[in-house]
């Protein structure tokens, strides 16, 4: 098991604050990577990941009405 962790070069934390109708929620997400990176590069990588993720979900939701499906 120890061999799986030997290539980790960076650990990052993203803390998101969201306010909906006056109620604030805070979420923390941790990222492990084998790439050495600084805070600026890490932030860019996280934003790029979520940019792709959000655009794909938008396509599924709008084109295929995935959110309207009640089958889980």
DSSP file (Angstrom, degrees, kcal/mol; ACC not computed):
  #  RESIDUE AA STRUCTURE BP1 BP2  ACC     N-H-->O    O-->H-N    N-H-->O    O-->H-N    TCO  KAPPA ALPHA  PHI   PSI    X-CA   Y-CA   Z-CA
    1    1 A X    >         0   0    0      0, 0.0     3,-1.4     0, 0.0     4,-0.4   0.000 360.0 360.0 360.0 -34.4    0.0    0.0    0.0
    2    2 A X  G >   +     0   0    0      1,-0.3     3,-1.4     2,-0.2     4,-0.4   0.834 360.0  65.6 -60.6 -32.9    2.8    2.4    0.8
    3    3 A X  G >  S+     0   0    0      1,-0.3     3,-0.8     2,-0.2     4,-0.3   0.749  89.9  65.7 -62.1 -25.2    3.9    2.3   -2.9
    4    4 A X  G <  S+     0   0    0     -3,-1.4    -1,-0.3     1,-0.2     3,-0.2   0.732 104.2  44.7 -70.3 -20.4    0.7    4.0   -4.0
    5    5 A X  G X  S+     0   0    0     -3,-1.4     3,-1.3    -4,-0.4    -1,-0.2   0.445  85.5  92.5-101.6  -2.0    1.6    7.2   -2.2
    6    6 A X  T <  S+     0   0    0     -3,-0.8    -1,-0.2    -4,-0.4    -2,-0.1   0.751  83.4  52.6 -69.8 -22.7    5.3    7.5   -3.2
    7    7 A X  T 3  S+     0   0    0     -4,-0.3     2,-0.4    -3,-0.2    -1,-0.3   0.382  74.7 120.8 -96.1   5.6    4.6    9.8   -6.2
    8    8 A X    <   +     0   0    0     -3,-1.3    26,-0.3     1,-0.2     3,-0.1  -0.569  27.0 165.9 -72.0 122.7    2.5   12.4   -4.5
    9    9 A X        +     0   0    0     24,-2.7     2,-0.3    -2,-0.4    25,-0.2   0.665  60.7  26.2-107.9 -25.4    4.3   15.8   -4.9
   10   10 A X  E     -A   33   0A   0     23,-2.2    23,-2.3    26,-0.1     2,-0.4  -0.993  52.7-163.3-143.8 147.1    1.6   18.2   -3.9
   11   11 A X  E     -A   32   0A   0     -2,-0.3     2,-0.3    21,-0.2    21,-0.2  -0.999  19.6-173.1-126.5 131.3   -1.5   18.3   -1.7
   12   12 A X  E     -A   31   0A   0     19,-2.7    19,-2.7    -2,-0.4     2,-0.4  -0.904  12.5-155.3-126.8 155.3   -4.0   21.2   -2.2
   13   13 A X  E     -A   30   0A   0     -2,-0.3     2,-0.5    17,-0.2    17,-0.2  -0.996   3.7-167.1-129.4 131.4   -7.1   22.4   -0.5
   14   14 A X  E     -A   29   0A   0     15,-2.8    15,-2.6    -2,-0.4     2,-0.6  -0.981   4.6-165.1-116.4 127.9   -9.9   24.4   -2.0
   15   15 A X  E     -A   28   0A   0     -2,-0.5     2,-0.4    13,-0.2    13,-0.2  -0.962   7.7-164.1-114.2 120.4  -12.4   26.0    0.4
   16   16 A X  E     -A   27   0A   0     11,-3.0    11,-2.4    -2,-0.6     2,-0.5  -0.878   5.4-162.1-108.4 133.1  -15.6   27.1   -1.3
   17   17 A X  E     -A   26   0A   0     -2,-0.4     2,-0.4     9,-0.2     9,-0.2  -0.953  13.4-180.0-112.2 131.1  -18.1   29.5    0.3
   18   18 A X  E     -A   25   0A   0      7,-2.6     7,-3.0    -2,-0.5     2,-0.5  -0.996  12.4-162.5-135.0 135.8  -21.6   29.6   -1.1
   19   19 A X  E     +A   24   0A   0     -2,-0.4     2,-0.4     5,-0.2     5,-0.2  -0.977  10.8 174.5-121.9 124.0  -24.6   31.7   -0.1
   20   20 A X  E >  S-A   23   0A   0      3,-2.4     3,-2.1    -2,-0.5    -2,-0.0  -0.985  75.5 -20.4-128.9 119.2  -28.1   30.9   -1.1
   21   21 A X  T 3  S-     0   0    0     -2,-0.4    -1,-0.1     1,-0.3     3,-0.1   0.873 128.4 -50.2  49.7  44.1  -31.0   32.9    0.3
   22   22 A X  T 3  S+     0   0    0      1,-0.2     2,-0.6     0, 0.0    -1,-0.3   0.342 113.0 118.3  82.8  -7.6  -28.9   34.1    3.2
   23   23 A X  E <   -A   20   0A   0     -3,-2.1    -3,-2.4     2,-0.0     2,-0.4  -0.838  51.3-153.2 -97.4 123.6  -27.7   30.6    4.2
   24   24 A X  E     -A   19   0A   0     -2,-0.6     2,-0.4    -5,-0.2    -5,-0.2  -0.786  11.6-174.2 -98.4 133.1  -23.9   30.2    3.9
   25   25 A X  E     -A   18   0A   0     -7,-3.0    -7,-2.6    -2,-0.4     2,-0.4  -0.967   7.9-157.2-124.0 146.2  -22.4   26.8    3.3
   26   26 A X  E     -A   17   0A   0     -2,-0.4     2,-0.4    -9,-0.2    -9,-0.2  -0.981   9.5-174.2-124.1 131.0  -18.6   26.0    3.3
   27   27 A X  E     -A   16   0A   0    -11,-2.4   -11,-3.0    -2,-0.4     2,-0.4  -0.979   8.1-157.9-127.1 138.3  -17.1   23.0    1.5
   28   28 A X  E     -A   15   0A   0     -2,-0.4     2,-0.4   -13,-0.2   -13,-0.2  -0.956   8.3-174.0-116.8 134.3  -13.5   21.8    1.6
   29   29 A X  E     -A   14   0A   0    -15,-2.6   -15,-2.8    -2,-0.4     2,-0.4  -0.993  10.0-152.3-127.6 133.1  -12.0   19.6   -1.1
   30   30 A X  E     -A   13   0A   0     -2,-0.4     2,-0.4   -17,-0.2   -17,-0.2  -0.824   8.5-162.8-104.2 143.7   -8.5   18.1   -1.0
   31   31 A X  E     -A   12   0A   0    -19,-2.7   -19,-2.7    -2,-0.4     2,-0.4  -0.984   4.2-161.9-127.2 136.6   -6.5   17.3   -4.1
   32   32 A X  E     +A   11   0A   0     -2,-0.4     2,-0.3   -21,-0.2   -21,-0.2  -0.951  18.4 173.1-114.5 137.2   -3.5   15.0   -4.4
   33   33 A X  E     -A   10   0A   0    -23,-2.3   -24,-2.7    -2,-0.4   -23,-2.2  -0.992  40.1-143.3-145.1 152.3   -1.2   15.2   -7.4
   34   34 A X  S    S+     0   0    0     -2,-0.3     2,-0.5   -26,-0.3    -1,-0.1   0.471  80.6  94.4 -88.5  -3.4    2.1   13.9   -8.6
   35   35 A X  S    S-     0   0    0    -25,-0.1     2,-0.4   -26,-0.0    -2,-0.1  -0.758  77.7-129.8 -91.6 130.4    2.9   17.3  -10.2
   36   36 A X        +     0   0    0     -2,-0.5     2,-0.3   -27,-0.1   -26,-0.1  -0.654  45.5 160.6 -72.9 128.1    5.0   19.7   -8.2
   37   37 A X        -     0   0    0     -2,-0.4     2,-0.1   -28,-0.1    -4,-0.0  -0.990  35.5-130.5-149.4 158.3    3.0   23.0   -8.3
   38   38 A X     >  -     0   0    0     -2,-0.3     4,-2.5   -28,-0.1     5,-0.2  -0.425  45.3 -90.1 -97.9 179.5    2.7   26.3   -6.6
   39   39 A X  H  > S+     0   0    0      1,-0.2     4,-2.5     2,-0.2     5,-0.2   0.862 124.3  51.9 -61.2 -38.7   -0.6   28.0   -5.5
   40   40 A X  H  > S+     0   0    0      2,-0.2     4,-2.2     1,-0.2    -1,-0.2   0.943 112.9  43.5 -65.9 -47.7   -1.2   29.8   -8.8
   41   41 A X  H  > S+     0   0    0      1,-0.2     4,-2.4     2,-0.2    -2,-0.2   0.897 113.5  52.5 -64.9 -39.9   -0.8   26.7  -10.9
   42   42 A X  H  X S+     0   0    0     -4,-2.5     4,-2.3     2,-0.2    -2,-0.2   0.937 109.5  48.5 -60.8 -47.4   -2.9   24.6   -8.5
   43   43 A X  H  X S+     0   0    0     -4,-2.5     4,-2.4     1,-0.2    -1,-0.2   0.899 111.2  50.9 -61.0 -41.4   -5.7   27.2   -8.6
   44   44 A X  H  X S+     0   0    0     -4,-2.2     4,-2.6     1,-0.2    -1,-0.2   0.921 110.1  49.6 -62.0 -43.7   -5.6   27.3  -12.5
   45   45 A X  H  X S+     0   0    0     -4,-2.4     4,-2.3     2,-0.2    -2,-0.2   0.902 111.6  48.0 -63.9 -41.9   -5.8   23.5  -12.6
   46   46 A X  H  X S+     0   0    0     -4,-2.3     4,-2.3     2,-0.2     5,-0.2   0.927 113.1  47.8 -65.2 -44.3   -8.8   23.3  -10.3
   47   47 A X  H  X S+     0   0    0     -4,-2.4     4,-2.2     1,-0.2    -2,-0.2   0.911 112.1  49.7 -63.2 -42.2  -10.6   26.1  -12.2
   48   48 A X  H  X S+     0   0    0     -4,-2.6     4,-2.1     2,-0.2     5,-0.2   0.912 110.0  51.5 -63.1 -42.0   -9.9   24.3  -15.5
   49   49 A X  H  X S+     0   0    0     -4,-2.3     4,-2.6     1,-0.2    -2,-0.2   0.947 113.6  42.8 -59.4 -49.3  -11.2   21.0  -14.2
   50   50 A X  H  X S+     0   0    0     -4,-2.3     4,-2.9     1,-0.2     5,-0.2   0.804 108.9  59.2 -71.7 -27.7  -14.4   22.5  -12.9
   51   51 A X  H  X S+     0   0    0     -4,-2.2     4,-1.9    -5,-0.2    -1,-0.2   0.931 111.4  40.9 -62.7 -44.6  -14.8   24.5  -16.2
   52   52 A X  H  X S+     0   0    0     -4,-2.1     4,-2.2     2,-0.2     5,-0.2   0.937 115.8  51.0 -66.1 -47.4  -14.8   21.3  -18.2
   53   53 A X  H  X S+     0   0    0     -4,-2.6     4,-2.2     1,-0.2    -2,-0.2   0.923 111.8  46.5 -57.3 -47.8  -17.0   19.5  -15.6
   54   54 A X  H  X S+     0   0    0     -4,-2.9     4,-2.3     1,-0.2    -1,-0.2   0.890 111.5  50.5 -65.6 -39.7  -19.6   22.3  -15.6
   55   55 A X  H  X S+     0   0    0     -4,-1.9     4,-1.8    -5,-0.2    -1,-0.2   0.869 110.9  49.5 -68.8 -34.1  -19.8   22.6  -19.4
   56   56 A X  H  X S+     0   0    0     -4,-2.2     4,-2.1     2,-0.2    -2,-0.2   0.917 111.9  47.8 -68.6 -42.3  -20.2   18.8  -19.7
   57   57 A X  H  X S+     0   0    0     -4,-2.2     4,-2.8    -5,-0.2     5,-0.2   0.884 108.1  55.3 -66.4 -37.1  -23.0   18.7  -17.1
   58   58 A X  H  X S+     0   0    0     -4,-2.3     4,-2.9     1,-0.2     5,-0.4   0.932 108.2  49.3 -59.8 -44.7  -24.7   21.7  -18.8
   59   59 A X  H  X>S+     0   0    0     -4,-1.8     4,-2.2     1,-0.2     5,-0.8   0.912 112.9  46.3 -61.3 -43.7  -24.8   19.8  -22.1
   60   60 A X  H  X5S+     0   0    0     -4,-2.1     6,-1.8     3,-0.2     4,-0.9   0.906 115.8  46.2 -65.3 -40.8  -26.2   16.7  -20.4
   61   61 A X  H  <5S+     0   0    0     -4,-2.8     4,-0.4     4,-0.2    -2,-0.2   0.922 123.1  32.4 -69.0 -44.2  -28.8   18.7  -18.5
   62   62 A X  H  <5S+     0   0    0     -4,-2.9    -3,-0.2    -5,-0.2    -2,-0.2   0.944 126.9  35.9 -81.2 -50.4  -29.9   20.8  -21.5
   63   63 A X  H  <5S+     0   0    0     -4,-2.2    -3,-0.2    -5,-0.4    -2,-0.1   0.911 134.1  23.3 -72.8 -42.9  -29.5   18.5  -24.4
   64   64 A X  S  <<S-     0   0    0     -4,-0.9    -1,-0.2    -5,-0.8    -3,-0.2   0.411  94.4-130.7-106.8   0.7  -30.5   15.2  -22.8
   65   65 A X    >   +     0   0    0     -4,-0.4     3,-1.3    -6,-0.2     4,-0.5   0.879  43.5 166.2  50.8  42.5  -32.7   16.6  -19.9
   66   66 A X  G >   +     0   0    0     -6,-1.8     3,-1.2     1,-0.3    -5,-0.2   0.845  67.5  57.2 -58.9 -36.8  -30.7   14.4  -17.6
   67   67 A X  G 3  S+     0   0    0      1,-0.3    -1,-0.3    -6,-0.2    -6,-0.1   0.735  98.9  61.6 -68.9 -20.6  -32.0   16.2  -14.5
   68   68 A X  G <  S+     0   0    0     -3,-1.3     2,-0.4    -7,-0.2    -1,-0.3   0.630  80.7 102.9 -78.4 -13.0  -35.6   15.5  -15.5
   69   69 A X    <   -     0   0    0     -3,-1.2    -4,-0.0    -4,-0.5    -3,-0.0  -0.570  51.0-170.3 -76.5 125.6  -34.9   11.7  -15.3
   70   70 A X        +     0   0    0     -2,-0.4     2,-0.4     2,-0.0    -1,-0.1   0.547  56.0 103.5 -91.8  -9.0  -36.4   10.2  -12.1
   71   71 A X              0   0    0      1,-0.2    -2,-0.1     0, 0.0     0, 0.0  -0.633 360.0 360.0 -77.7 125.8  -34.7    6.8  -12.5
   72   72 A X              0   0    0     -2,-0.4    -1,-0.2     0, 0.0    -2,-0.0   0.349 360.0 360.0-120.5 360.0  -31.8    6.5  -10.2
